[in-house]
Amino acid sequence: MKRQVKVFIEGKELDLFDDEQIQVSSSVQNVYDISKSNTDISQSFTVPGTAYNNYIFEHFYETDVDGTIDHRLRRDGYIEIDLTTFKRGKIQLDKANVEKGKIKSYSITFFGLLTTLKDKFGEDKLKDLDYSGLNHSYSYNDVIDRVIGNVSDPDVAYPLITSNRLWEYNHSSGSYNNPNYVTNTTTNNDIHFNSGAIKYTELFPAVRLASIMDLIKVKYGLKYSSTFFSDEKFYNVYIWFKNRVTPGVTTQANYVDWNSLIAYHIEPSLNPIPYVNTSDNSVNFQYVTTTATGFTASYHQVKIDITSVSSSTVNYYVDVYVNDILVVTHAGINGSIEGQSGFAKMYGAYNVAGLNEIVKLKIRADQNITINMEMQYEQWQENPTPGYGTVISYARYSCAAQNLTSTIGIEQMAPDIKISDFFSGVLREFNLVCEATDIDTYKIEPLLNWYTGGSIYDITRYTNFDEFEITKVPLYKKISFKYQQSSSAMNKYYYQKFNKEYGDTEYQYSYDGGEYNISVPFENLMFNKFTGTNLQVGYCVDSALAPYVPKPIILYKYGMIHLTDHIYYTDGTTGHSYHDYLMFGQDYTGSDLVKYSINWSPETSTYHLQAIQNGLFATYYFQYLYNLYNPKNRLTTVKTVLPVSLLTGLRFNDRVIIRDKRYIINDMKSNLTTGEVTFTLLNDFMPVTPEAIIPPNNGELE
């Protein structure tokens, strides 16, 4: 029985061909690429070039039409089968098919909601998140309080990782062979003594991974359905924020706040005032068309005039954001910007068709300072009449005084990584499935937890046993799990000694398949425990003992440690000693007293000095791969005709039963018009909780 299929784009139903076949391929975890969370995607299909479809696509085939749609972007859409929603996602216009000068059809492709998530992230980087809720005073007390435990369970902490010298402790260099260390001799690097005290400005912050996932959720208007982010094995994971050799922290960046119009000049037909928004402190650069007076708009720009500062020696910076992306930073001192007194250009754009940019400014400084300024938005006009030159329309605004205080802006330390790469890296690190359950709503769980949440459907009666293909599972002869290669002297020393990167692992099998590497965009910094103590620190210095900028470093917060002897810290003038510190490293001991590690392999812990069996592979990958490599497993391809209720309701963490065997879904290809679904299935030997089997209904096949 033919199904009634409808395709909607931004709420408008497309006209379809009566005989068009619409097929959608879907998968989440695929045996051919176990490191990726896949999504729904249709084969390209065509829709007729009717008058209504021409309206929806704004006559894409005719380039002279000035439409409102950017066809380079995918548009919101969904598919219905017999009035039941099948999938939501994005629709991409691929091409228009023209015959004999007339539009015949459009070729389009449907993408699932995970593609929507990738589109949202775009080219944004980790620094583009709003960390204002995590920022704090950058002072000795506030930093050291986050080291010695005076801030309970902080979202931002300061691991004892040195970047500019080799710390020693009480005449001990620890397990690392420090070439500058002299036995029983106190040096200026010995943090047990006041002469080698740790300066709070030596330390970089670490941010809780779960907090960053929350910031991503807020920025992009997402909803998570996940219990894993509150699981202690994830909740105690942090990422070290170091993107420079030395901290060099400035104050928190504040938006430049223009509050009242103080002067303006308007040339014929061009009025800049409506484009300035004093409620959100933005200027909208929009395309201005040619005026009836013969003037042509040619350029837009924003300027700043620093009218007074409370200190002539403090550097300040103006960050320019265009459509919420940082595009340029201007430095200034003592009432000038880039050496220019008076109004200095911050940003400009030519007046071209399609221009639509929201410009905002932020200001920050190296130290406490009060800054007064004015902002001027200008629309430049060019008169085509020879001899008349260029004239300017402008609107000038006073700005609220900026009282900048020494509050650390976490974004200033953020590792240089795109949010899309960070997000997918976290998924691979913990073998997480990211399943789109609704628009901007995602279920994110470790693979095994995700499978536990599914149901079991008996689809025997819907299966075509005339076409039943059973093949061997395509296995790899080697699977490796890797971090980014570290430049740390500790890691290099380990590699030279053991001929492998610390924390990485690989598994060899006697199969004829290829090799498969699962790699994350993070670095795994090896730590150093001082002999005879409970003090463990990190060295972010290379083999030449020079500081370097690492890839994003993933850390476990182990917890508070009490030392028999003290550590000295200094505020730059006075030394202070403490016995307690918040320890970081690769290890974490859960409330169940089980030791976990963020190493891939059962690596020897630098703190416990014994192998930790529950690494990332054992905790998050082993059971799935054990099922995959079971000698009894097969890859089975079957064809079915599913009722609409099952076709639209089946999820990828559901298992299916055919006769007496249970399977997990590797992928499925659905012909929406005929209801035929081709499954590739893996035998399921994993435990099932609960044992919930949903039999087929007794009604007629829909």
C-alpha positions in Angstrom: 0.0 0.0 0.0 1.4 3.4 -1.0 2.0 5.8 1.8 1.0 9.5 1.7 4.3 11.4 2.1 4.5 15.1 2.7 7.6 17.3 2.8 7.5 20.6 4.6 10.0 23.5 4.4 9.7 26.3 7.0 6.1 25.3 7.5 5.1 25.2 3.8 4.2 22.0 2.1 6.1 21.2 -1.1 4.4 19.9 -4.2 5.6 16.4 -4.9 5.6 14.2 -8.0 3.1 11.4 -7.7 5.7 8.7 -8.5 8.7 10.2 -6.7 10.6 7.7 -4.5 11.9 9.3 -1.2 14.5 7.3 0.6 16.2 8.2 3.9 19.3 6.5 5.2 19.7 6.6 9.0 22.3 5.5 11.5 23.7 6.5 14.9 26.5 4.1 15.7 27.9 2.4 12.6 30.2 -0.5 12.5 32.0 1.1 9.6 32.9 4.1 11.7 32.5 3.5 15.4 33.9 6.9 16.4 31.1 8.9 14.8 27.5 9.7 15.8 25.8 9.7 12.4 22.4 11.2 11.4 19.5 10.9 9.0 20.2 11.8 5.3 18.0 11.3 2.3 19.1 10.5 -1.2 18.6 13.5 -3.4 15.1 13.6 -4.7 13.2 15.9 -7.0 10.1 18.0 -6.6 8.2 19.6 -9.5 8.8 23.2 -10.6 5.2 24.2 -9.9 4.2 27.8 -9.2 4.0 27.1 -5.5 7.4 25.4 -5.3 8.8 28.3 -7.4 7.4 30.6 -4.7 9.0 28.6 -1.9 12.4 28.5 -3.6 12.1 32.1 -4.8 12.7 31.2 -8.4 16.2 29.9 -7.6 16.9 29.2 -11.3 16.5 32.9 -12.1 19.5 34.9 -10.8 17.9 38.2 -11.6 15.4 37.7 -8.8 16.3 39.6 -5.5 15.1 37.0 -3.0 15.2 37.0 0.8 16.6 33.4 1.0 20.3 32.6 1.2 20.3 29.3 -0.7 23.7 28.4 0.6 22.1 27.6 3.9 19.9 24.7 4.8 16.3 25.5 5.8 14.2 23.9 8.6 12.0 21.1 7.4 10.2 17.9 8.3 8.7 14.8 6.6 5.3 13.3 7.3 4.0 9.8 6.5 0.2 9.4 6.6 -0.1 12.6 8.7 2.5 11.3 11.3 5.8 13.1 11.7 8.7 10.9 10.5 11.7 13.1 10.8 12.6 16.7 11.5 15.8 18.4 10.2 17.1 20.6 7.4 16.4 20.7 3.7 19.1 21.6 1.3 18.4 22.9 -2.2 20.9 21.2 -4.5 20.0 22.4 -8.0 17.2 23.5 -10.3 16.6 21.4 -13.4 15.7 23.5 -16.5 14.6 22.1 -19.8 14.1 24.2 -23.0 14.3 27.4 -20.9 11.6 26.3 -18.4 12.0 25.1 -14.9 11.1 21.4 -14.6 12.1 20.4 -11.1 14.2 21.1 -8.0 16.7 18.5 -6.5 16.7 18.6 -2.7 18.3 16.6 0.1 16.9 16.1 3.7 19.4 16.1 6.6 18.6 15.0 10.2 18.7 17.2 13.3 22.4 16.4 14.1 23.3 18.4 11.0 21.2 21.2 12.4 23.5 21.1 15.5 26.7 21.3 13.3 25.2 24.3 11.4 24.5 26.1 14.7 28.1 25.8 15.8 29.5 27.0 12.5 33.0 28.3 12.9 32.6 29.5 16.5 35.4 28.7 18.9 35.5 27.9 22.6 36.5 31.5 23.4 33.1 32.7 21.9 31.1 31.2 24.8 29.8 33.5 27.6 31.9 32.7 30.7 30.7 35.7 32.7 29.1 33.4 35.3 32.5 31.7 35.8 34.7 34.8 35.9 36.1 35.9 39.3 38.5 38.3 40.8 42.1 37.7 39.5 43.9 38.2 42.8 46.1 36.1 45.1 43.3 35.3 47.5 40.8 34.2 44.9 43.3 32.1 42.9 44.9 30.4 45.9 41.5 29.7 47.5 40.8 27.6 44.4 44.1 25.7 45.0 43.9 25.0 48.7 40.2 24.1 48.9 38.6 27.3 50.3 36.2 27.3 47.4 34.1 24.1 47.6 33.9 22.1 44.4 34.7 25.0 42.1 33.7 25.0 38.4 37.0 26.9 37.8 40.1 25.7 39.7 43.8 26.2 39.4 45.8 22.9 39.0 49.4 22.8 40.2 50.9 22.8 36.7 54.0 24.8 36.1 54.6 26.4 32.7 57.8 28.5 33.3 60.1 26.5 35.6 60.7 23.0 37.0 59.2 22.9 40.5 61.1 20.8 43.1 59.8 19.9 46.5 61.7 19.6 49.8 65.0 18.5 48.1 63.2 16.1 45.8 62.8 16.4 42.0 60.3 13.5 41.9 60.3 10.8 39.2 61.3 13.2 36.4 65.1 13.5 36.1 65.5 17.3 36.4 68.9 18.1 34.9 69.1 21.3 37.0 68.4 19.5 40.3 71.2 19.1 42.8 70.6 16.6 45.7 69.9 18.2 49.1 70.4 21.7 47.7 67.6 24.3 48.0 67.0 26.2 44.8 64.7 29.0 43.8 62.4 26.3 42.2 61.8 24.4 45.5 58.2 25.2 46.3 58.6 23.9 49.9 60.6 27.1 50.7 59.6 30.7 50.5 62.5 31.4 48.0 60.7 29.1 45.5 57.1 30.0 46.4 54.5 29.6 43.7 53.3 32.9 42.3 49.5 32.9 41.7 50.2 34.5 38.3 52.1 31.3 37.3 48.8 29.3 37.3 46.3 28.8 34.5 42.6 28.0 35.2 40.9 24.7 34.5 37.1 24.6 33.8 34.7 21.8 34.5 33.8 20.0 31.3 30.1 19.8 32.3 30.0 23.6 32.8 31.3 24.1 29.2 28.6 21.8 27.9 26.1 23.9 29.8 27.5 27.1 28.2 27.2 25.6 24.8 23.6 24.7 25.6 22.7 28.2 26.6 24.5 29.9 23.7 22.8 27.9 21.0 19.4 27.4 22.7 19.8 23.6 23.1 18.2 21.2 25.5 20.0 18.1 26.8 18.4 14.9 28.0 21.3 13.4 29.8 22.1 11.9 33.1 25.8 11.5 32.2 26.8 15.1 32.6 26.0 14.8 36.3 27.7 11.4 36.6 30.7 11.8 38.9 33.0 10.1 36.3 32.2 13.0 34.0 31.4 15.8 36.5 35.0 15.7 37.8 36.6 16.1 34.4 38.1 19.5 33.6 39.8 21.1 30.7 42.9 23.2 31.2 42.6 26.7 29.8 46.0 27.7 28.4 46.4 29.4 25.1 49.6 31.4 25.7 53.0 31.0 27.3 52.2 33.1 30.4 48.8 34.0 31.8 48.8 37.7 30.9 45.3 38.1 32.3 43.3 41.3 31.6 40.2 42.5 33.3 36.8 41.1 32.3 35.7 42.5 29.0 32.6 44.8 29.3 30.4 45.9 26.4 30.9 49.6 25.5 27.6 51.1 26.6 26.4 54.0 24.5 23.5 55.7 26.3 22.6 59.0 24.7 22.8 60.9 21.4 25.0 64.0 21.8 25.6 65.1 18.2 24.6 64.2 14.6 24.9 65.3 11.0 22.5 64.0 8.3 23.1 64.3 4.6 20.2 63.9 2.1 18.3 60.7 2.6 20.9 59.1 4.8 20.1 59.0 8.5 22.5 56.8 10.7 20.5 57.2 13.9 17.9 54.4 13.3 20.8 51.9 12.9 22.2 52.5 16.5 20.5 50.4 19.2 21.2 51.8 22.7 19.3 48.9 24.4 21.8 46.2 23.4 24.8 48.5 22.5 25.0 47.5 18.8 25.2 49.1 15.4 23.5 47.5 12.5 25.6 47.9 9.3 22.9 47.5 6.6 23.0 47.9 2.8 21.8 51.4 1.9 20.4 51.8 -1.6 21.2 54.7 -3.9 19.3 57.9 -3.0 17.1 60.0 -5.3 19.4 63.0 -4.7 22.3 61.4 -6.6 24.3 60.4 -3.6 25.5 56.8 -3.3 26.2 55.2 0.1 29.7 53.8 0.0 30.9 52.9 3.5 30.0 52.4 7.1 32.3 52.7 10.1 32.3 52.9 13.9 34.8 55.1 15.8 35.8 55.5 19.5 37.2 58.5 21.2 38.8 57.9 24.7 38.0 61.2 26.5 39.6 60.4 29.8 41.4 57.6 31.8 42.2 57.2 35.4 45.7 55.8 34.7 48.1 56.9 32.0 50.2 53.7 32.4 47.6 50.9 32.1 47.0 49.3 28.7 43.5 48.8 27.5 41.9 46.9 24.6 38.8 47.3 22.4 37.5 44.0 21.0 35.3 44.3 18.0 32.6 41.6 17.5 30.7 41.3 14.2 27.6 39.0 14.4 29.0 37.8 17.8 32.4 36.8 16.3 35.6 38.6 17.5 37.2 40.0 14.4 39.8 42.5 15.6 41.3 43.9 18.8 42.7 47.5 19.1 45.2 48.4 21.9 45.4 51.7 23.6 47.0 53.6 26.4 46.8 57.1 28.0 43.8 58.3 26.0 44.7 57.0 22.6 44.0 53.9 20.6 46.7 52.5 18.3 48.6 55.7 18.9 45.7 57.9 17.7 44.1 60.5 19.9 40.5 61.6 19.3 38.2 59.4 17.2 39.9 56.2 16.0 38.3 53.7 13.6 37.3 50.4 15.2 35.5 48.7 12.3 34.3 49.5 8.8 32.5 47.8 5.9 31.7 48.7 2.3 28.1 49.3 1.4 27.4 46.3 -0.8 24.2 44.4 -1.5 23.5 41.9 1.2 25.4 43.7 3.9 23.8 43.0 7.3 26.3 43.0 10.2 25.6 43.6 13.9 28.7 45.4 15.4 29.4 45.4 19.1 32.4 46.6 21.1 34.0 45.3 24.3 36.7 46.9 26.4 39.1 45.4 28.9 42.5 46.4 30.5 45.6 44.9 32.1 44.7 46.4 35.5 42.0 48.3 37.3 41.1 51.5 35.4 38.2 53.9 34.7 37.7 54.9 31.1 35.3 57.5 29.6 34.6 57.5 25.9 32.3 58.5 23.0 31.2 56.4 20.0 30.5 57.6 16.5 28.7 55.7 13.7 29.3 57.1 10.2 27.6 56.5 6.9 29.9 57.7 4.1 28.3 59.1 0.9 30.1 59.5 -2.4 28.8 62.1 -4.8 29.3 61.1 -8.4 29.4 64.7 -9.6 33.1 65.6 -10.3 34.6 68.1 -7.8 32.2 67.4 -4.9 34.2 64.6 -3.2 32.9 62.7 -0.1 30.6 63.8 2.6 29.6 62.1 5.9 26.5 61.5 7.9 27.2 60.6 11.5 25.6 60.0 14.9 27.7 60.5 18.1 26.8 59.0 21.5 28.1 59.4 25.0 29.2 56.2 26.7 28.8 55.1 30.3 32.0 55.2 32.3 33.8 51.8 32.3 35.1 50.9 35.7 37.3 47.9 34.8 38.4 45.7 37.7 40.9 42.9 37.7 38.4 40.1 37.1 39.7 37.2 35.1 37.9 36.7 31.8 38.0 32.9 31.3 37.5 33.3 27.5 40.9 35.0 27.3 42.5 31.7 28.2 40.3 29.4 26.2 42.1 26.8 24.0 42.1 27.6 20.3 39.5 25.0 19.2 36.3 25.2 17.3 33.2 24.3 19.3 32.2 21.7 16.8 35.6 20.0 17.2 35.4 20.2 21.0 31.9 18.8 21.1 32.7 15.9 18.8 35.9 15.3 20.7 33.9 14.9 24.0 31.6 12.5 22.3 34.6 10.3 21.1 36.3 10.6 24.5 33.5 9.0 26.4 31.8 7.1 23.5 28.7 9.2 23.7 25.7 9.0 21.4 24.2 12.3 20.6 20.7 11.6 19.4 18.3 14.3 18.2 14.9 13.7 19.8 13.3 17.0 18.8 14.2 20.4 17.4 17.3 21.6 19.4 16.8 18.7 21.8 19.4 16.0 22.2 19.8 12.9 24.2 23.5 12.4 25.1 24.5 9.2 26.9 27.4 6.7 26.8 26.6 4.1 24.2 25.7 1.3 26.6 23.5 3.5 28.7 21.8 4.7 25.6 21.0 1.1 24.5 19.6 0.4 28.0 17.0 3.1 27.4 15.6 1.3 24.3 12.8 -1.2 23.7 12.8 -4.5 21.9 10.4 -5.0 18.9 9.6 -8.3 17.3 9.5 -7.5 13.6 9.3 -11.1 12.4 5.9 -10.8 10.7 7.1 -7.7 8.7 10.3 -9.3 7.4 10.8 -10.6 3.8 12.6 -13.9 4.2 13.0 -14.2 0.4 15.9 -11.7 0.6 18.0 -12.4 3.6 21.8 -11.7 3.4 24.3 -12.7 6.1 27.9 -11.5 5.9 30.9 -11.4 8.2 31.3 -8.3 10.3 33.9 -6.0 8.7 36.6 -6.0 11.4 39.8 -4.2 11.8 43.2 -5.9 12.4 44.2 -2.9 14.6 42.2 -0.3 16.6 44.0 2.4 18.3 42.9 5.1 20.8 44.9 8.2 20.8 45.3 11.7 22.3 47.2 14.4 20.5 50.9 14.1 20.8 52.2 16.0 23.8 55.4 18.2 23.8 55.7 17.9 27.5 59.2 16.8 28.7 57.5 14.2 31.0 55.6 12.7 28.1 58.7 12.8 25.8 60.6 11.0 28.5 57.9 8.4 28.8 57.9 7.8 25.0 61.6 7.4 24.9 61.5 4.8 27.7 58.5 2.8 26.6 58.2 3.6 22.9 54.5 4.7 23.2 52.6 7.8 24.1 51.4 8.0 27.7 47.8 6.9 28.0 47.3 5.8 24.4 46.5 2.2 23.5 46.0 -0.1 20.5 44.5 -3.5 20.1 45.8 -6.0 17.5 43.7 -8.8 16.0 44.4 -11.6 13.7 42.1 -10.4 11.0 42.7 -9.3 7.4 41.0 -5.9 7.9 42.6 -2.5 7.9 43.5 -0.2 10.7 41.2 2.2 12.5 42.3 5.1 14.7 40.1 6.9 17.2 41.7 10.2 18.0 40.5 13.1 20.2 41.6 16.7 19.8 42.9 16.8 23.4 46.3 16.4 25.0 47.1 14.0 27.9 49.6 15.7 30.2 51.6 13.2 32.3 52.0 14.3 36.0 54.9 13.9 38.5 54.5 12.7 42.1 57.3 13.7 44.4 59.0 10.7 46.0 57.8 9.9 49.6 55.0 12.5 49.4 51.3 12.9 48.3 52.2 15.9 46.1 51.6 15.5 42.4 52.2 18.4 39.9 52.3 18.8 36.1 55.1 20.2 33.9 53.9 22.1 30.8 57.5 22.6 29.6 59.1 21.0 26.6 62.3 19.0 26.3 64.3 22.2 26.3 62.6 23.1 29.6 60.8 26.0 27.8 57.1 26.7 28.1 54.8 25.8 25.3 51.2 26.1 24.3 49.5 22.7 24.5 46.4 21.3 22.8 43.4 21.4 25.1 44.4 19.2 28.1 41.8 17.0 29.8 42.3 16.4 33.5 40.6 14.6 36.4 40.0 16.5 39.6 41.1 13.9 42.1 40.1 15.8 45.2 41.7 17.4 48.3 45.0 16.1 49.5 46.7 16.8 52.8 50.5 17.1 52.9 52.7 16.4 55.9 54.9 19.3 54.8 53.7 22.6 53.3 53.8 24.4 50.0 54.7 28.0 49.8 52.7 30.5 47.7 53.4 34.2 47.3 51.3 37.3 46.4 54.4 38.9 45.0 55.5 40.3 48.4 54.7 37.9 51.2 55.0 34.1 51.4 52.2 31.9 52.7 52.3 28.2 53.5 49.5 25.6 53.2 49.3 21.8 53.7 46.2 21.1 51.7 45.8 21.3 47.9 43.3 20.3 45.2 45.0 17.6 43.2 44.5 17.0 39.4 45.8 14.3 37.2 44.6 11.3 35.2 42.9 9.5 38.0 39.7 9.7 40.0 38.3 7.4 42.8 34.6 7.2 42.7 32.2 7.1 45.6 32.1 3.3 45.0 35.8 3.4 45.7 36.5 2.2 42.2 39.5 3.9 40.6 38.9 5.4 37.1 41.3 7.0 34.6 41.1 9.2 31.6 44.0 7.3 30.0 42.8 5.0 27.2 44.8 2.1 28.4 45.2 0.4 31.9 48.2 2.7 32.4 50.3 2.9 35.5 49.0 5.8 37.6 51.5 8.5 38.3 49.9 9.0 41.7 48.9 5.4 42.8 51.9 3.9 41.1 49.8 1.0 39.9 47.8 0.2 36.8 44.3 1.6 36.7 42.1 -0.9 34.8 39.1 1.3 34.4 40.4 3.6 31.7 38.3 5.2 28.9 38.5 2.1 26.7 37.5 -0.4 29.4 34.7 1.9 30.7 33.1 3.2 27.5 34.2 1.1 24.5 35.0 -2.5 25.6 31.5 -4.0 25.9 30.4 -2.7 22.4 33.6 -3.9 20.8 33.4 -7.2 22.7 30.0 -7.8 21.2 31.2 -6.7 17.7 34.2 -9.1 17.8 32.2 -12.0 19.1 33.0 -14.9 16.8 29.3 -15.6 16.5 28.4 -12.1 15.3 27.2 -11.5 11.7 26.1 -8.5 9.7 22.6 -9.3 8.5 20.7 -7.4 5.8 17.0 -7.8 5.7 14.1 -6.1 3.9 10.9 -5.3 5.8 7.7 -3.4 5.3 6.9 -1.7 8.6 3.6 -0.1 9.7 3.7 3.6 9.9 3.5 3.5 13.7 6.7 1.5 13.9 8.5 3.3 11.1 8.0 6.7 12.7 8.5 5.5 16.3 11.5 3.2 16.0 14.7 4.6 17.6 18.2 3.4 17.1 18.7 2.2 20.6 15.8 -0.1 20.2 16.6 -3.8 19.5 14.7 -5.9 17.1 13.8 -9.6 17.1 13.5 -11.7 14.0 12.4 -15.2 14.8 14.7 -16.4 17.6 17.5 -13.9 17.3 17.9 -10.4 18.8 19.8 -7.6 16.9 21.0 -4.1 17.3 20.4 -1.7 14.4 23.5 -0.7 12.5 21.7 1.3 9.9 18.4 1.5 8.0 17.3 2.7 4.6 13.6 3.7 4.4 11.6 4.1 1.3 8.9 6.4 2.6 6.5 6.0 -0.2 6.4 2.2 -0.1 7.2 1.6 3.5 10.0 -0.8 2.6 12.8 -0.6 5.1 16.2 -2.3 4.6 18.0 -3.0 7.8 21.6 -4.0 8.4 21.7 -5.6 11.8 24.3 -6.9 14.2 23.7 -9.8 16.5 23.1 -8.6 20.0 25.0 -10.5 22.8 25.0 -7.6 25.2 23.0 -7.7 28.4 19.5 -6.1 28.2 17.9 -4.2 31.1 15.0 -4.3 31.2 13.9 -7.3 29.2 11.0 -5.4 27.5 9.8 -7.1 24.3 7.0 -5.4 22.3 5.3 -7.9 20.0 3.7 -6.9 16.7 0.1 -5.7 16.9 -2.7 -7.9 15.6 -4.1 -5.4 13.2 -3.6 -5.2 9.5 -0.3 -3.9 8.1 -0.7 -0.2 7.7 
